[in-house]
Amino acid sequence: MPVLALLSSGTFLNDPERTRRVLYALPDLEVLLLDAHHWIPTERPKEMREAIEQWCLAL
């Protein structure tokens, strides 16, 4: 099953190494790093929508 992981570049609320281990265990993964602090839908709604749309179109 395809998975799109949208990550924020500026968050300090998680352990980046743990996130990497968990995400990269998924076989069909695409990771996109957005310039946001924590809450991507609020900080970068347009970029988030565009990323999801492009990802869905590529399926």
C-alpha distance matrix in Angstrom:
0.0 3.8 6.5 10.1 12.8 16.2 18.9 22.7 25.1 27.9 26.8 28.7 27.2 24.7 25.0 23.3 23.1 21.4 18.9 18.3 18.0 15.5 13.2 13.6 12.6 8.9 8.0 6.3 8.7 11.3 14.3 17.1 20.4 22.5 26.2 26.6 28.2 25.9 25.1 23.2 23.4 27.1 27.9 25.8 24.8 25.2 23.3 20.4 20.4 20.7 17.8 15.4 17.0 16.8 13.2 12.6 15.2 13.7 10.5
3.8 0.0 3.8 6.9 10.0 13.2 16.2 19.8 22.1 25.2 24.5 26.7 25.5 23.2 23.5 21.5 21.7 20.5 17.5 16.7 17.2 15.0 12.0 12.4 12.5 8.8 8.0 4.9 6.1 7.9 11.0 13.6 17.0 19.2 22.9 23.6 25.4 23.5 22.7 20.5 20.8 24.6 25.1 22.7 21.8 22.0 19.9 17.2 17.3 17.3 14.3 12.2 14.0 13.4 9.6 9.7 12.4 10.7 8.1
6.5 3.8 0.0 3.8 6.4 9.8 12.6 16.3 18.7 21.6 20.8 22.9 21.7 19.6 20.1 18.2 18.7 17.5 14.2 13.9 14.8 12.4 9.2 10.5 11.2 7.8 8.6 6.1 4.9 6.2 8.4 10.9 14.0 16.1 19.8 20.2 21.8 19.8 19.2 17.1 17.7 21.4 21.9 19.8 19.2 19.8 17.5 14.6 15.4 15.8 12.5 10.7 13.3 13.1 9.4 10.3 13.5 12.1 10.4
10.1 6.9 3.8 0.0 3.8 6.4 9.6 13.1 15.6 18.6 18.2 20.7 19.9 18.2 19.0 16.8 18.1 17.3 13.7 13.5 15.3 13.3 9.8 11.4 13.2 10.3 11.4 8.7 6.1 5.0 6.0 7.5 10.7 12.5 16.2 16.7 18.7 17.0 16.3 13.9 14.7 18.3 18.4 16.2 15.8 16.3 13.9 11.1 12.3 12.6 9.1 7.8 11.0 10.7 7.4 9.3 12.4 11.4 10.9
12.8 10.0 6.4 3.8 0.0 3.8 6.2 9.9 12.4 15.2 14.5 17.0 16.2 14.4 15.4 13.3 14.9 14.1 10.4 10.7 13.0 11.1 7.8 10.2 12.4 10.4 12.5 10.7 7.4 6.3 4.8 6.2 8.4 10.3 13.8 14.0 15.5 13.8 13.6 11.6 13.2 16.6 16.4 14.8 15.1 16.2 13.5 10.8 13.0 13.7 10.2 9.7 13.3 13.2 10.5 12.7 15.8 14.9 14.6
16.2 13.2 9.8 6.4 3.8 0.0 3.8 6.8 9.7 12.5 12.2 15.2 14.9 13.9 15.4 13.3 15.7 15.4 11.7 12.3 15.2 13.8 10.8 13.2 15.8 14.1 16.2 14.2 10.7 8.6 6.1 5.0 6.0 6.9 10.4 10.4 12.3 10.9 10.6 8.2 10.2 13.3 12.8 11.1 11.8 13.1 10.4 7.8 10.7 11.6 8.5 8.9 12.6 12.7 11.0 13.4 16.3 15.9 16.4
18.9 16.2 12.6 9.6 6.2 3.8 0.0 3.8 6.5 9.1 8.7 11.6 11.7 10.8 12.2 10.1 13.0 13.2 9.6 10.6 13.9 13.0 10.7 13.1 16.0 15.2 17.6 16.3 12.6 10.7 7.3 6.2 4.8 6.0 8.6 8.4 9.6 8.5 9.5 7.9 11.1 13.4 12.2 11.4 13.1 14.7 11.9 10.1 13.5 14.3 11.5 12.5 16.1 16.0 14.5 17.1 19.8 19.3 19.9
22.7 19.8 16.3 13.1 9.9 6.8 3.8 0.0 3.8 5.7 6.1 9.6 10.5 10.6 12.5 10.7 14.2 14.8 11.8 13.0 16.5 16.0 14.1 16.4 19.3 18.9 21.3 20.1 16.3 14.2 10.6 8.5 5.7 5.0 5.9 5.0 6.0 5.9 7.7 6.6 10.3 11.6 9.8 9.6 12.2 14.1 11.6 10.5 14.2 15.2 13.0 14.5 17.9 18.0 17.1 19.8 22.2 21.9 22.9
25.1 22.1 18.7 15.6 12.4 9.7 6.5 3.8 0.0 3.8 6.1 9.1 11.2 11.3 12.3 10.1 13.5 15.1 12.6 13.1 16.9 17.2 15.5 17.2 20.4 20.5 22.7 21.7 17.9 15.6 11.8 9.7 6.0 5.9 5.3 5.7 6.4 8.0 10.6 9.8 13.6 14.3 11.7 11.7 14.8 16.2 13.4 13.2 17.0 17.3 15.1 17.2 20.3 19.9 19.2 22.3 24.4 23.8 25.0
27.9 25.2 21.6 18.6 15.2 12.5 9.1 5.7 3.8 0.0 3.8 6.6 9.3 10.5 12.0 10.9 14.6 16.0 13.9 15.2 18.7 19.0 17.8 19.9 22.9 23.2 25.7 24.9 21.1 19.0 15.2 13.3 9.7 8.8 7.0 5.7 4.1 6.5 9.9 10.3 14.1 13.9 11.3 12.4 15.8 17.7 15.4 15.2 19.0 19.8 18.0 19.9 23.1 23.0 22.4 25.3 27.5 27.2 28.4
26.8 24.5 20.8 18.2 14.5 12.2 8.7 6.1 6.1 3.8 0.0 3.8 5.6 7.2 9.5 9.3 13.1 13.8 11.9 14.0 17.1 17.0 16.4 18.9 21.4 21.9 24.8 24.3 20.6 19.1 15.5 14.2 11.1 10.7 9.8 7.6 4.9 4.9 8.7 10.1 13.7 13.7 12.1 13.6 16.5 18.9 16.9 15.9 19.6 20.9 18.9 20.2 23.7 24.0 23.0 25.5 28.1 27.8 28.5
28.7 26.7 22.9 20.7 17.0 15.2 11.6 9.6 9.1 6.6 3.8 0.0 3.8 5.7 7.6 8.6 12.1 12.7 11.9 14.3 16.8 17.1 17.3 19.7 21.9 22.9 26.1 26.1 22.5 21.5 17.9 17.1 14.1 14.2 13.3 11.2 8.2 8.0 11.7 13.7 17.1 17.0 15.5 17.4 20.1 22.7 20.7 19.6 23.2 24.6 22.5 23.6 27.1 27.4 26.1 28.6 31.4 30.9 31.4
27.2 25.5 21.7 19.9 16.2 14.9 11.7 10.5 11.2 9.3 5.6 3.8 0.0 3.8 7.1 9.2 12.3 11.7 10.9 14.0 16.1 15.6 16.2 19.1 20.8 21.7 25.1 25.3 21.9 21.3 18.0 17.7 15.3 15.4 15.2 12.7 9.7 7.9 10.9 13.4 16.3 16.5 15.9 17.9 20.0 23.0 21.3 19.5 22.9 24.8 22.6 23.1 26.8 27.4 25.8 28.0 31.0 30.7 30.7
24.7 23.2 19.6 18.2 14.4 13.9 10.8 10.6 11.3 10.5 7.2 5.7 3.8 0.0 3.8 6.1 8.8 8.0 7.4 10.6 12.4 12.1 13.0 15.7 17.3 18.5 22.0 22.5 19.3 19.1 16.0 16.4 14.4 15.5 15.9 14.1 11.8 10.0 12.9 14.6 17.6 18.6 17.9 19.2 21.2 23.9 21.8 19.8 23.2 24.8 22.1 22.5 26.3 26.6 24.6 26.8 29.9 29.2 29.0
25.0 23.5 20.1 19.0 15.4 15.4 12.2 12.5 12.3 12.0 9.5 7.6 7.1 3.8 0.0 3.8 5.5 5.4 6.2 8.7 10.1 10.9 12.3 14.2 15.9 17.8 21.1 22.0 19.0 19.1 16.0 16.9 15.0 16.9 17.4 16.3 14.3 13.2 16.1 17.4 20.6 21.8 20.8 21.8 23.9 26.3 23.8 22.0 25.4 26.6 23.6 24.2 27.9 27.8 25.6 28.0 31.0 29.8 29.6
23.3 21.5 18.2 16.8 13.3 13.3 10.1 10.7 10.1 10.9 9.3 8.6 9.2 6.1 3.8 0.0 3.8 5.5 5.1 6.1 8.7 10.0 10.4 11.9 14.3 16.0 19.0 19.6 16.4 16.1 13.0 13.9 12.1 14.4 15.3 14.9 13.7 13.1 16.0 16.5 19.9 21.3 20.0 20.3 22.6 24.5 21.7 20.1 23.6 24.3 21.2 22.1 25.7 25.2 23.0 25.8 28.5 27.0 27.2
23.1 21.7 18.7 18.1 14.9 15.7 13.0 14.2 13.5 14.6 13.1 12.1 12.3 8.8 5.5 3.8 0.0 3.8 5.4 5.0 6.3 8.7 10.0 10.5 12.5 15.0 17.8 19.1 16.4 16.8 14.2 15.9 14.6 17.5 18.6 18.5 17.5 16.8 19.6 19.9 23.2 24.9 23.7 23.8 25.9 27.7 24.7 23.0 26.3 26.8 23.4 24.2 27.8 26.9 24.5 27.2 29.9 28.0 27.9
21.4 20.5 17.5 17.3 14.1 15.4 13.2 14.8 15.1 16.0 13.8 12.7 11.7 8.0 5.4 5.5 3.8 0.0 3.8 5.4 5.1 6.2 8.6 10.0 11.0 13.4 16.7 18.3 15.8 16.8 14.6 16.6 15.8 18.5 20.0 19.4 18.2 16.7 19.1 19.7 22.6 24.5 23.8 24.1 25.8 27.8 25.1 23.0 26.1 27.0 23.6 23.8 27.4 27.0 24.3 26.6 29.5 27.9 27.3
18.9 17.5 14.2 13.7 10.4 11.7 9.6 11.8 12.6 13.9 11.9 11.9 10.9 7.4 6.2 5.1 5.4 3.8 0.0 3.8 5.5 5.3 6.0 8.4 10.1 11.6 14.9 15.8 12.9 13.6 11.2 13.1 12.6 15.2 17.1 16.5 15.8 14.2 16.2 16.4 19.2 21.4 20.8 20.7 22.3 24.2 21.5 19.2 22.3 23.2 19.8 20.0 23.7 23.3 20.6 22.9 25.9 24.5 24.0
18.3 16.7 13.9 13.5 10.7 12.3 10.6 13.0 13.1 15.2 14.0 14.3 14.0 10.6 8.7 6.1 5.0 5.4 3.8 0.0 3.8 5.6 5.3 5.8 8.4 10.3 13.0 14.1 11.3 12.0 9.9 12.3 12.2 15.4 17.5 17.8 17.7 16.6 18.6 18.2 21.2 23.5 22.5 21.9 23.6 25.0 21.9 20.0 23.0 23.3 19.7 20.2 23.6 22.7 20.0 22.6 25.2 23.3 22.9
18.0 17.2 14.8 15.3 13.0 15.2 13.9 16.5 16.9 18.7 17.1 16.8 16.1 12.4 10.1 8.7 6.3 5.1 5.5 3.8 0.0 3.8 5.7 5.5 6.3 9.3 12.1 14.2 12.2 13.9 12.6 15.5 15.8 19.1 21.3 21.4 21.0 19.6 21.5 21.3 24.0 26.4 25.8 25.3 26.7 28.2 25.2 23.0 25.8 26.2 22.6 22.6 26.0 25.1 22.1 24.3 27.1 25.0 24.2
15.5 15.0 12.4 13.3 11.1 13.8 13.0 16.0 17.2 19.0 17.0 17.1 15.6 12.1 10.9 10.0 8.7 6.2 5.3 5.6 3.8 0.0 3.8 5.7 5.5 7.5 11.0 12.8 11.0 13.0 12.1 15.1 15.8 18.7 21.2 20.9 20.6 18.6 19.9 19.8 22.0 24.7 24.6 24.1 25.0 26.8 24.1 21.5 23.9 24.8 21.2 20.7 24.1 23.7 20.5 22.3 25.4 23.6 22.4
13.2 12.0 9.2 9.8 7.8 10.8 10.7 14.1 15.5 17.8 16.4 17.3 16.2 13.0 12.3 10.4 10.0 8.6 6.0 5.3 5.7 3.8 0.0 3.8 5.4 5.7 9.0 9.9 7.5 9.3 8.5 11.7 12.9 16.0 18.9 19.0 19.4 17.5 18.6 17.8 19.9 22.9 22.6 21.6 22.4 23.8 21.0 18.5 20.8 21.4 17.7 17.3 20.7 20.1 16.8 18.8 21.8 20.0 19.0
13.6 12.4 10.5 11.4 10.2 13.2 13.1 16.4 17.2 19.9 18.9 19.7 19.1 15.7 14.2 11.9 10.5 10.0 8.4 5.8 5.5 5.7 3.8 0.0 3.8 5.2 7.3 8.9 7.1 9.2 9.1 12.7 14.2 17.7 20.6 21.3 21.9 20.5 21.8 20.6 22.9 25.9 25.3 24.0 25.0 25.9 22.8 20.7 22.9 22.9 19.1 19.0 22.1 20.9 17.6 19.8 22.4 20.0 19.1
12.6 12.5 11.2 13.2 12.4 15.8 16.0 19.3 20.4 22.9 21.4 21.9 20.8 17.3 15.9 14.3 12.5 11.0 10.1 8.4 6.3 5.5 5.4 3.8 0.0 3.8 6.3 9.1 8.6 11.7 12.3 16.0 17.6 20.9 23.9 24.3 24.6 22.9 23.9 23.0 25.0 28.1 27.9 26.7 27.4 28.5 25.6 23.1 25.1 25.4 21.7 21.0 24.0 23.0 19.5 21.2 23.9 21.5 20.0
8.9 8.8 7.8 10.3 10.4 14.1 15.2 18.9 20.5 23.2 21.9 22.9 21.7 18.5 17.8 16.0 15.0 13.4 11.6 10.3 9.3 7.5 5.7 5.2 3.8 0.0 3.8 5.9 5.9 9.4 10.9 14.5 16.8 19.9 23.2 23.6 24.4 22.5 23.0 21.7 23.3 26.6 26.7 25.2 25.4 26.3 23.6 21.0 22.5 22.8 19.1 18.1 20.9 20.0 16.4 17.7 20.4 18.2 16.4
8.0 8.0 8.6 11.4 12.5 16.2 17.6 21.3 22.7 25.7 24.8 26.1 25.1 22.0 21.1 19.0 17.8 16.7 14.9 13.0 12.1 11.0 9.0 7.3 6.3 3.8 0.0 3.8 5.9 9.5 12.0 15.7 18.5 21.6 25.1 25.9 27.1 25.4 25.8 24.1 25.5 29.0 28.9 27.0 27.1 27.6 24.8 22.4 23.5 23.3 19.7 18.7 21.0 19.7 16.0 17.2 19.5 16.8 14.9
6.3 4.9 6.1 8.7 10.7 14.2 16.3 20.1 21.7 24.9 24.3 26.1 25.3 22.5 22.0 19.6 19.1 18.3 15.8 14.1 14.2 12.8 9.9 8.9 9.1 5.9 3.8 0.0 3.8 6.9 10.2 13.5 16.7 19.6 23.2 24.3 25.9 24.4 24.3 22.2 23.3 26.9 26.9 24.6 24.4 24.6 21.9 19.6 20.4 20.0 16.5 15.4 17.4 16.0 12.4 13.6 15.7 13.0 11.2
8.7 6.1 4.9 6.1 7.4 10.7 12.6 16.3 17.9 21.1 20.6 22.5 21.9 19.3 19.0 16.4 16.4 15.8 12.9 11.3 12.2 11.0 7.5 7.1 8.6 5.9 5.9 3.8 0.0 3.8 6.5 9.9 13.0 16.0 19.6 20.6 22.2 20.8 21.0 18.9 20.3 23.8 23.5 21.3 21.5 21.8 18.9 16.7 18.0 17.7 14.0 13.4 15.9 14.6 11.0 13.0 15.4 13.0 12.0
11.3 7.9 6.2 5.0 6.3 8.6 10.7 14.2 15.6 19.0 19.1 21.5 21.3 19.1 19.1 16.1 16.8 16.8 13.6 12.0 13.9 13.0 9.3 9.2 11.7 9.4 9.5 6.9 3.8 0.0 3.8 6.7 10.1 12.9 16.6 18.0 20.1 19.1 19.2 16.7 18.3 21.6 20.9 18.5 18.8 18.8 15.7 13.9 15.4 14.6 10.8 11.0 13.5 11.8 8.7 11.5 13.6 11.3 11.4
14.3 11.0 8.4 6.0 4.8 6.1 7.3 10.6 11.8 15.2 15.5 17.9 18.0 16.0 16.0 13.0 14.2 14.6 11.2 9.9 12.6 12.1 8.5 9.1 12.3 10.9 12.0 10.2 6.5 3.8 0.0 3.8 6.6 9.7 13.2 14.6 16.5 15.8 16.3 14.0 16.2 19.2 18.1 16.0 17.0 17.3 14.0 12.4 14.7 14.2 10.4 11.3 14.3 12.9 10.5 13.6 15.9 14.1 14.6
17.1 13.6 10.9 7.5 6.2 5.0 6.2 8.5 9.7 13.3 14.2 17.1 17.7 16.4 16.9 13.9 15.9 16.6 13.1 12.3 15.5 15.1 11.7 12.7 16.0 14.5 15.7 13.5 9.9 6.7 3.8 0.0 3.8 6.3 9.9 11.7 14.2 14.0 14.4 11.6 13.9 16.6 15.2 12.8 14.1 14.1 10.6 9.6 12.3 11.5 8.0 9.9 12.9 11.5 10.1 13.6 15.5 14.3 15.6
20.4 17.0 14.0 10.7 8.4 6.0 4.8 5.7 6.0 9.7 11.1 14.1 15.3 14.4 15.0 12.1 14.6 15.8 12.6 12.2 15.8 15.8 12.9 14.2 17.6 16.8 18.5 16.7 13.0 10.1 6.6 3.8 0.0 3.8 6.7 8.7 11.0 11.5 12.6 10.1 13.2 15.3 13.2 11.4 13.7 14.1 10.6 10.1 13.6 13.1 10.2 12.5 15.5 14.5 13.6 16.9 18.8 17.9 19.3
22.5 19.2 16.1 12.5 10.3 6.9 6.0 5.0 5.9 8.8 10.7 14.2 15.4 15.5 16.9 14.4 17.5 18.5 15.2 15.4 19.1 18.7 16.0 17.7 20.9 19.9 21.6 19.6 16.0 12.9 9.7 6.3 3.8 0.0 3.8 5.8 9.0 9.9 10.4 7.6 10.6 12.2 9.7 7.8 10.5 11.0 7.8 7.9 11.6 11.4 9.4 12.0 14.8 14.3 14.2 17.3 19.1 18.9 20.6
26.2 22.9 19.8 16.2 13.8 10.4 8.6 5.9 5.3 7.0 9.8 13.3 15.2 15.9 17.4 15.3 18.6 20.0 17.1 17.5 21.3 21.2 18.9 20.6 23.9 23.2 25.1 23.2 19.6 16.6 13.2 9.9 6.7 3.8 0.0 3.8 7.1 9.3 10.4 8.4 11.6 11.9 8.7 7.7 11.3 12.0 9.3 10.3 13.9 13.8 12.6 15.3 17.8 17.5 17.8 20.8 22.4 22.3 24.2
26.6 23.6 20.2 16.7 14.0 10.4 8.4 5.0 5.7 5.7 7.6 11.2 12.7 14.1 16.3 14.9 18.5 19.4 16.5 17.8 21.4 20.9 19.0 21.3 24.3 23.6 25.9 24.3 20.6 18.0 14.6 11.7 8.7 5.8 3.8 0.0 3.8 5.9 7.0 5.9 9.4 9.2 6.1 6.8 10.2 12.1 10.2 10.4 14.0 14.9 13.9 15.9 18.7 19.1 19.2 21.7 23.8 24.0 25.5
28.2 25.4 21.8 18.7 15.5 12.3 9.6 6.0 6.4 4.1 4.9 8.2 9.7 11.8 14.3 13.7 17.5 18.2 15.8 17.7 21.0 20.6 19.4 21.9 24.6 24.4 27.1 25.9 22.2 20.1 16.5 14.2 11.0 9.0 7.1 3.8 0.0 3.8 6.5 7.5 10.9 10.1 7.8 9.7 12.9 15.3 13.8 13.5 17.0 18.4 17.2 18.8 21.8 22.4 22.1 24.6 26.9 27.1 28.3
25.9 23.5 19.8 17.0 13.8 10.9 8.5 5.9 8.0 6.5 4.9 8.0 7.9 10.0 13.2 13.1 16.8 16.7 14.2 16.6 19.6 18.6 17.5 20.5 22.9 22.5 25.4 24.4 20.8 19.1 15.8 14.0 11.5 9.9 9.3 5.9 3.8 0.0 3.8 6.1 9.2 9.0 8.0 10.1 12.4 15.4 14.1 12.8 16.2 18.1 16.7 17.6 20.9 21.9 21.2 23.2 26.0 26.3 27.0
25.1 22.7 19.2 16.3 13.6 10.6 9.5 7.7 10.6 9.9 8.7 11.7 10.9 12.9 16.1 16.0 19.6 19.1 16.2 18.6 21.5 19.9 18.6 21.8 23.9 23.0 25.8 24.3 21.0 19.2 16.3 14.4 12.6 10.4 10.4 7.0 6.5 3.8 0.0 3.8 5.7 5.7 6.1 8.2 9.6 13.0 12.5 10.7 13.6 16.1 15.3 15.6 18.8 20.3 19.8 21.4 24.2 25.0 25.6
23.2 20.5 17.1 13.9 11.6 8.2 7.9 6.6 9.8 10.3 10.1 13.7 13.4 14.6 17.4 16.5 19.9 19.7 16.4 18.2 21.3 19.8 17.8 20.6 23.0 21.7 24.1 22.2 18.9 16.7 14.0 11.6 10.1 7.6 8.4 5.9 7.5 6.1 3.8 0.0 3.8 5.4 5.1 5.3 6.6 9.7 8.8 7.0 10.2 12.4 11.5 12.3 15.3 16.7 16.4 18.2 20.8 21.6 22.5
23.4 20.8 17.7 14.7 13.2 10.2 11.1 10.3 13.6 14.1 13.7 17.1 16.3 17.6 20.6 19.9 23.2 22.6 19.2 21.2 24.0 22.0 19.9 22.9 25.0 23.3 25.5 23.3 20.3 18.3 16.2 13.9 13.2 10.6 11.6 9.4 10.9 9.2 5.7 3.8 0.0 3.8 5.8 5.7 4.7 8.4 8.9 6.7 8.5 11.6 11.7 11.6 14.1 16.3 16.4 17.4 19.9 21.4 22.2
27.1 24.6 21.4 18.3 16.6 13.3 13.4 11.6 14.3 13.9 13.7 17.0 16.5 18.6 21.8 21.3 24.9 24.5 21.4 23.5 26.4 24.7 22.9 25.9 28.1 26.6 29.0 26.9 23.8 21.6 19.2 16.6 15.3 12.2 11.9 9.2 10.1 9.0 5.7 5.4 3.8 0.0 3.8 5.8 5.8 9.4 10.6 9.5 11.3 14.1 14.7 15.0 17.2 19.4 19.8 20.9 23.3 24.8 25.8
27.9 25.1 21.9 18.4 16.4 12.8 12.2 9.8 11.7 11.3 12.1 15.5 15.9 17.9 20.8 20.0 23.7 23.8 20.8 22.5 25.8 24.6 22.6 25.3 27.9 26.7 28.9 26.9 23.5 20.9 18.1 15.2 13.2 9.7 8.7 6.1 7.8 8.0 6.1 5.1 5.8 3.8 0.0 3.8 6.2 9.0 9.2 9.3 11.8 13.8 14.1 15.4 17.6 19.1 19.7 21.5 23.5 24.7 26.1
25.8 22.7 19.8 16.2 14.8 11.1 11.4 9.6 11.7 12.4 13.6 17.4 17.9 19.2 21.8 20.3 23.8 24.1 20.7 21.9 25.3 24.1 21.6 24.0 26.7 25.2 27.0 24.6 21.3 18.5 16.0 12.8 11.4 7.8 7.7 6.8 9.7 10.1 8.2 5.3 5.7 5.8 3.8 0.0 3.8 5.6 5.4 6.1 8.6 10.1 10.6 12.3 14.3 15.5 16.5 18.3 20.1 21.3 22.9
24.8 21.8 19.2 15.8 15.1 11.8 13.1 12.2 14.8 15.8 16.5 20.1 20.0 21.2 23.9 22.6 25.9 25.8 22.3 23.6 26.7 25.0 22.4 25.0 27.4 25.4 27.1 24.4 21.5 18.8 17.0 14.1 13.7 10.5 11.3 10.2 12.9 12.4 9.6 6.6 4.7 5.8 6.2 3.8 0.0 3.8 5.6 5.1 6.1 8.6 9.9 10.6 12.1 14.2 15.3 16.4 18.2 20.0 21.5
25.2 22.0 19.8 16.3 16.2 13.1 14.7 14.1 16.2 17.7 18.9 22.7 23.0 23.9 26.3 24.5 27.7 27.8 24.2 25.0 28.2 26.8 23.8 25.9 28.5 26.3 27.6 24.6 21.8 18.8 17.3 14.1 14.1 11.0 12.0 12.1 15.3 15.4 13.0 9.7 8.4 9.4 9.0 5.6 3.8 0.0 3.8 5.4 5.2 6.1 8.6 10.0 10.5 12.2 14.2 15.4 16.4 18.4 20.3
23.3 19.9 17.5 13.9 13.5 10.4 11.9 11.6 13.4 15.4 16.9 20.7 21.3 21.8 23.8 21.7 24.7 25.1 21.5 21.9 25.2 24.1 21.0 22.8 25.6 23.6 24.8 21.9 18.9 15.7 14.0 10.6 10.6 7.8 9.3 10.2 13.8 14.1 12.5 8.8 8.9 10.6 9.2 5.4 5.6 3.8 0.0 3.8 5.5 5.1 6.1 8.6 9.8 10.5 12.1 14.2 15.3 16.5 18.6
20.4 17.2 14.6 11.1 10.8 7.8 10.1 10.5 13.2 15.2 15.9 19.6 19.5 19.8 22.0 20.1 23.0 23.0 19.2 20.0 23.0 21.5 18.5 20.7 23.1 21.0 22.4 19.6 16.7 13.9 12.4 9.6 10.1 7.9 10.3 10.4 13.5 12.8 10.7 7.0 6.7 9.5 9.3 6.1 5.1 5.4 3.8 0.0 3.8 5.5 5.1 6.2 8.6 10.0 10.6 12.3 14.3 15.5 16.9
20.4 17.3 15.4 12.3 13.0 10.7 13.5 14.2 17.0 19.0 19.6 23.2 22.9 23.2 25.4 23.6 26.3 26.1 22.3 23.0 25.8 23.9 20.8 22.9 25.1 22.5 23.5 20.4 18.0 15.4 14.7 12.3 13.6 11.6 13.9 14.0 17.0 16.2 13.6 10.2 8.5 11.3 11.8 8.6 6.1 5.2 5.5 3.8 0.0 3.8 5.5 5.2 6.1 8.6 9.9 10.6 12.2 14.3 15.7
20.7 17.3 15.8 12.6 13.7 11.6 14.3 15.2 17.3 19.8 20.9 24.6 24.8 24.8 26.6 24.3 26.8 27.0 23.2 23.3 26.2 24.8 21.4 22.9 25.4 22.8 23.3 20.0 17.7 14.6 14.2 11.5 13.1 11.4 13.8 14.9 18.4 18.1 16.1 12.4 11.6 14.1 13.8 10.1 8.6 6.1 5.1 5.5 3.8 0.0 3.8 5.5 5.1 6.1 8.4 9.8 10.5 12.3 14.5
17.8 14.3 12.5 9.1 10.2 8.5 11.5 13.0 15.1 18.0 18.9 22.5 22.6 22.1 23.6 21.2 23.4 23.6 19.8 19.7 22.6 21.2 17.7 19.1 21.7 19.1 19.7 16.5 14.0 10.8 10.4 8.0 10.2 9.4 12.6 13.9 17.2 16.7 15.3 11.5 11.7 14.7 14.1 10.6 9.9 8.6 6.1 5.1 5.5 3.8 0.0 3.8 5.5 5.3 6.1 8.6 10.0 10.7 12.7
15.4 12.2 10.7 7.8 9.7 8.9 12.5 14.5 17.2 19.9 20.2 23.6 23.1 22.5 24.2 22.1 24.2 23.8 20.0 20.2 22.6 20.7 17.3 19.0 21.0 18.1 18.7 15.4 13.4 11.0 11.3 9.9 12.5 12.0 15.3 15.9 18.8 17.6 15.6 12.3 11.6 15.0 15.4 12.3 10.6 10.0 8.6 6.2 5.2 5.5 3.8 0.0 3.8 5.5 5.1 6.1 8.6 9.9 10.9
17.0 14.0 13.3 11.0 13.3 12.6 16.1 17.9 20.3 23.1 23.7 27.1 26.8 26.3 27.9 25.7 27.8 27.4 23.7 23.6 26.0 24.1 20.7 22.1 24.0 20.9 21.0 17.4 15.9 13.5 14.3 12.9 15.5 14.8 17.8 18.7 21.8 20.9 18.8 15.3 14.1 17.2 17.6 14.3 12.1 10.5 9.8 8.6 6.1 5.1 5.5 3.8 0.0 3.8 5.4 5.2 6.1 8.7 10.2
16.8 13.4 13.1 10.7 13.2 12.7 16.0 18.0 19.9 23.0 24.0 27.4 27.4 26.6 27.8 25.2 26.9 27.0 23.3 22.7 25.1 23.7 20.1 20.9 23.0 20.0 19.7 16.0 14.6 11.8 12.9 11.5 14.5 14.3 17.5 19.1 22.4 21.9 20.3 16.7 16.3 19.4 19.1 15.5 14.2 12.2 10.5 10.0 8.6 6.1 5.3 5.5 3.8 0.0 3.8 5.5 5.1 6.2 8.9
13.2 9.6 9.4 7.4 10.5 11.0 14.5 17.1 19.2 22.4 23.0 26.1 25.8 24.6 25.6 23.0 24.5 24.3 20.6 20.0 22.1 20.5 16.8 17.6 19.5 16.4 16.0 12.4 11.0 8.7 10.5 10.1 13.6 14.2 17.8 19.2 22.1 21.2 19.8 16.4 16.4 19.8 19.7 16.5 15.3 14.2 12.1 10.6 9.9 8.4 6.1 5.1 5.4 3.8 0.0 3.8 5.5 5.2 6.6
12.6 9.7 10.3 9.3 12.7 13.4 17.1 19.8 22.3 25.3 25.5 28.6 28.0 26.8 28.0 25.8 27.2 26.6 22.9 22.6 24.3 22.3 18.8 19.8 21.2 17.7 17.2 13.6 13.0 11.5 13.6 13.6 16.9 17.3 20.8 21.7 24.6 23.2 21.4 18.2 17.4 20.9 21.5 18.3 16.4 15.4 14.2 12.3 10.6 9.8 8.6 6.1 5.2 5.5 3.8 0.0 3.8 5.4 5.3
15.2 12.4 13.5 12.4 15.8 16.3 19.8 22.2 24.4 27.5 28.1 31.4 31.0 29.9 31.0 28.5 29.9 29.5 25.9 25.2 27.1 25.4 21.8 22.4 23.9 20.4 19.5 15.7 15.4 13.6 15.9 15.5 18.8 19.1 22.4 23.8 26.9 26.0 24.2 20.8 19.9 23.3 23.5 20.1 18.2 16.4 15.3 14.3 12.2 10.5 10.0 8.6 6.1 5.1 5.5 3.8 0.0 3.8 5.5
13.7 10.7 12.1 11.4 14.9 15.9 19.3 21.9 23.8 27.2 27.8 30.9 30.7 29.2 29.8 27.0 28.0 27.9 24.5 23.3 25.0 23.6 20.0 20.0 21.5 18.2 16.8 13.0 13.0 11.3 14.1 14.3 17.9 18.9 22.3 24.0 27.1 26.3 25.0 21.6 21.4 24.8 24.7 21.3 20.0 18.4 16.5 15.5 14.3 12.3 10.7 9.9 8.7 6.2 5.2 5.4 3.8 0.0 3.8
10.5 8.1 10.4 10.9 14.6 16.4 19.9 22.9 25.0 28.4 28.5 31.4 30.7 29.0 29.6 27.2 27.9 27.3 24.0 22.9 24.2 22.4 19.0 19.1 20.0 16.4 14.9 11.2 12.0 11.4 14.6 15.6 19.3 20.6 24.2 25.5 28.3 27.0 25.6 22.5 22.2 25.8 26.1 22.9 21.5 20.3 18.6 16.9 15.7 14.5 12.7 10.9 10.2 8.9 6.6 5.3 5.5 3.8 0.0
